Amino acid sequence: MKRLGLCALFLLALAVTAYAVLAYGFLPLGSVVHPDMKASFLVHRAGLYAHVFAAAVALAFGPFQFLSAGRRRFAMLHRWMGRVYLGVGVLVGGVSGLYLAAFAFGGGIPKAGFALLAALWLYTGLRAFTAIRRGTIAEHRAWMVRNYALTFAAVTLRLYLPVSALAGIPFEQAYPAIAWLCWVPNLLVADACFNGVRNRSRPALPRGPA
Ligand code: HEM
């Protein structure tokens, strides 16, 4: 069951990373989105490209960081991937995400949803970073779980969009709700499942490379 979940995590994260790289690396800007979003992307081109490629790094690197065997055997690689995940993926992706939130499609509700997502993405990343600098591994792990649950909004958003279209809900109506639905349940479920009482009461991991 755990293996199945991990496979799904890798598959979905890498599929959305591939979408981002292909759609924004090889196609004319905005060719895969609503015409109003395209118009906004053309105006905020630099912010958009910075966001897509930096955030894609976080999405792709994240699942590898949760492999416990990899953490133990390749501690140095885990550290470097963590630095790139936080320093490039979350920091650059989050700041540019916050910037793009101000111009998000659909008005105040999606703007607020994306802005809060970006702020929490940066905050949880900072908490994960300061925890590991202090050597508190269990705390670092808990903040990384929350942080990646937020990164995974990129996947859930792109699952809800086709589902809402199949349900016959117009994009203009679905998008404001999805701007919140793509991350709030992720955060609550990941925190309950992976940072719950059962996990908190587990003996602390031995002190060593994170
Ligand atoms: C978790 C924090 C994130 C925030 C706050 C955020 C925010 C945003 C915002 C506001 C937009 C513009 C949407 C609009 O104009 O309506 C956008 C677009 C985009 N974001 Fe993010 N994003 C996040 C994570 C990610 C991640 C992890 C990826 C990974 C690939 C990603 C990939 C994209 C792509 C490809 C677009 C262009 C629209 C599309 O083709 O679907 N974002 N993001």
Residues whose N, C-alpha, C, O or C-beta is under 5 A from the ligand:
A	BS01	HEM	V16 T17 A20 M37 V52 A55 A56 L59 G97 L100 A101 F103 A104 F105 F114 L117 A118 W121 L150 T151 A153 A154
